[in-house]
Amino acid sequence: MKGSLELRKCDPGNDLDIIVSLEREIFRPSEQYTLGFINWLCRNCTNYSYIAFMDGKPVGYIISCIEGLSRGHVISVGVLSDYRRMGIGNALMCRSICSMAERGIDHVILEVRVSNTPAITLYRKLGFDVHGVLRSYYNDGEDAYLMILGNDKFEALIRKCCSVTKQPP
Ligand SMILES: CC(C)(COP(=O)(O)OP(=O)(O)OC[C@H]1O[C@@H](n2cnc3c(N)ncnc32)[C@H](O)[C@@H]1OP(=O)(O)O)[C@@H](O)C(=O)NCCC(=O)NCCS
């Protein structure tokens, strides 16, 4: 990869503007979350959410949350178009999943548009499988795949990406 990539844990006090501007640039208006929801996510899911900086410039982000004791949920991930296919999406996914694994999750879920081949390919490569179709999941009526990383594939990803010491829940 050209340039130096740094992944920094989201700081809710300072990073809201960065995440909002990345989200606005990466996603179409109809796909964007409201400012209030991004604010809520930044404040409640900080420990598992990261911003990617390339040579100091913010170029991507991931927001994930833990639900209950054992489920990680990737809520939003995106990389600016000029910085795609450089491994940044993969690095963000791994870092976020590892930080949730340290807190004891044993599987990860996410939803993705059925037309979103780049994201689906990335998720499959990480070990996610399609577990169902959520009909008309998005505001514009498009269906989503519910994808899950669990069991052996979860363990394999953790072995590959993380040096995890599980903490008690
Ligand atoms: C999905 C997304 C985050 C991937 O980010 P990225 O930094 O380009 O991903 P990576 O470079 O880490 O790609 C890892 C692998 O994913 C797959 N992949 C990524 N983009 C792909 C594409 N356009 N077509 C096919 N496969 C793709 C490839 O297998 C790739 O590995 P390779 O480059 O060695 O072949 C990025 O395309 C994006 O921001 N899209 C718009 C926002 C979005 O749709 N987010 C997901 C919402 S659920």
The ligand as an SDF file (V2000), in Angstrom:
LIG
                    3D

 48 50  0  0  0  0  0  0  0  0999 V2000
  -17.1140   -1.7370    0.4900 C   0  0  0  0  0  0  0  0  0  0  0  0
  -15.9010   -0.8480    0.7210 C   0  0  0  0  0  0  0  0  0  0  0  0
  -15.9180   -0.3300    2.1680 C   0  0  0  0  0  0  0  0  0  0  0  0
  -14.6270   -1.6670    0.5000 C   0  0  0  0  0  0  0  0  0  0  0  0
  -13.5140   -0.8580    0.8700 O   0  0  0  0  0  0  0  0  0  0  0  0
  -12.0770   -1.0560    0.1910 P   0  0  0  0  0  0  0  0  0  0  0  0
  -11.1010   -0.2930    1.0330 O   0  0  0  0  0  0  0  0  0  0  0  0
  -12.1140   -0.7550   -1.2470 O   0  0  0  0  0  0  0  0  0  0  0  0
  -11.8790   -2.6420    0.3850 O   0  0  0  0  0  0  0  0  0  0  0  0
  -10.4930   -3.4280    0.3530 P   0  0  0  0  0  0  0  0  0  0  0  0
   -9.4910   -2.7310   -0.5180 O   0  0  0  0  0  0  0  0  0  0  0  0
  -10.0790   -3.7450    1.7360 O   0  0  0  0  0  0  0  0  0  0  0  0
  -10.9680   -4.7650   -0.4010 O   0  0  0  0  0  0  0  0  0  0  0  0
  -10.8430   -6.0330    0.1870 C   0  0  0  0  0  0  0  0  0  0  0  0
  -11.4390   -7.0500   -0.7610 C   0  0  0  0  0  0  0  0  0  0  0  0
  -12.8430   -6.8120   -0.9370 O   0  0  0  0  0  0  0  0  0  0  0  0
  -13.2050   -7.1320   -2.2780 C   0  0  0  0  0  0  0  0  0  0  0  0
  -13.6040   -5.9300   -3.0040 N   0  0  0  0  0  0  0  0  0  0  0  0
  -13.4860   -4.6420   -2.6050 C   0  0  0  0  0  0  0  0  0  0  0  0
  -13.9700   -3.8150   -3.5470 N   0  0  0  0  0  0  0  0  0  0  0  0
  -14.3920   -4.5900   -4.5670 C   0  0  0  0  0  0  0  0  0  0  0  0
  -14.9800   -4.3150   -5.8280 C   0  0  0  0  0  0  0  0  0  0  0  0
  -15.2340   -3.0530   -6.2410 N   0  0  0  0  0  0  0  0  0  0  0  0
  -15.3140   -5.3560   -6.6110 N   0  0  0  0  0  0  0  0  0  0  0  0
  -15.0650   -6.6210   -6.2470 C   0  0  0  0  0  0  0  0  0  0  0  0
  -14.4850   -6.9530   -5.0510 N   0  0  0  0  0  0  0  0  0  0  0  0
  -14.1710   -5.9360   -4.2290 C   0  0  0  0  0  0  0  0  0  0  0  0
  -11.9670   -7.7120   -2.9270 C   0  0  0  0  0  0  0  0  0  0  0  0
  -11.9600   -9.0950   -2.6820 O   0  0  0  0  0  0  0  0  0  0  0  0
  -10.8680   -7.0150   -2.1540 C   0  0  0  0  0  0  0  0  0  0  0  0
   -9.6400   -7.6880   -2.1740 O   0  0  0  0  0  0  0  0  0  0  0  0
   -8.6270   -7.4470   -3.4210 P   0  0  0  0  0  0  0  0  0  0  0  0
   -8.5540   -5.9710   -3.6590 O   0  0  0  0  0  0  0  0  0  0  0  0
   -7.3470   -8.0390   -2.9370 O   0  0  0  0  0  0  0  0  0  0  0  0
   -9.2330   -8.1750   -4.5850 O   0  0  0  0  0  0  0  0  0  0  0  0
  -15.8710    0.3440   -0.3050 C   0  0  0  0  0  0  0  0  0  0  0  0
  -16.0800   -0.1820   -1.6100 O   0  0  0  0  0  0  0  0  0  0  0  0
  -16.9040    1.4180   -0.0240 C   0  0  0  0  0  0  0  0  0  0  0  0
  -16.6640    2.3210    0.7830 O   0  0  0  0  0  0  0  0  0  0  0  0
  -18.0680    1.3430   -0.6990 N   0  0  0  0  0  0  0  0  0  0  0  0
  -19.1040    2.3790   -0.5290 C   0  0  0  0  0  0  0  0  0  0  0  0
  -19.7230    2.3230    0.8410 C   0  0  0  0  0  0  0  0  0  0  0  0
  -20.3530    0.9650    1.0950 C   0  0  0  0  0  0  0  0  0  0  0  0
  -20.9980    0.4010    0.2270 O   0  0  0  0  0  0  0  0  0  0  0  0
  -20.1590    0.4700    2.3250 N   0  0  0  0  0  0  0  0  0  0  0  0
  -20.7410   -0.7950    2.7490 C   0  0  0  0  0  0  0  0  0  0  0  0
  -22.1420   -0.5960    3.2010 C   0  0  0  0  0  0  0  0  0  0  0  0
  -22.8150   -2.0960    3.8480 S   0  0  0  0  0  0  0  0  0  0  0  0
  1  2  1  0
  2  3  1  0
  2  4  1  0
  2 36  1  0
  4  5  1  0
  5  6  1  0
  6  7  2  0
  6  8  1  0
  6  9  1  0
  9 10  1  0
 10 11  2  0
 10 12  1  0
 10 13  1  0
 13 14  1  0
 14 15  1  0
 15 16  1  0
 15 30  1  0
 16 17  1  0
 17 18  1  0
 17 28  1  0
 18 19  1  0
 18 27  1  0
 19 20  2  0
 20 21  1  0
 21 22  1  0
 21 27  2  0
 22 23  1  0
 22 24  2  0
 24 25  1  0
 25 26  2  0
 26 27  1  0
 28 29  1  0
 28 30  1  0
 30 31  1  0
 31 32  1  0
 32 33  2  0
 32 34  1  0
 32 35  1  0
 36 37  1  0
 36 38  1  0
 38 39  2  0
 38 40  1  0
 40 41  1  0
 41 42  1  0
 42 43  1  0
 43 44  2  0
 43 45  1  0
 45 46  1  0
 46 47  1  0
 47 48  1  0
M  END
$$$$
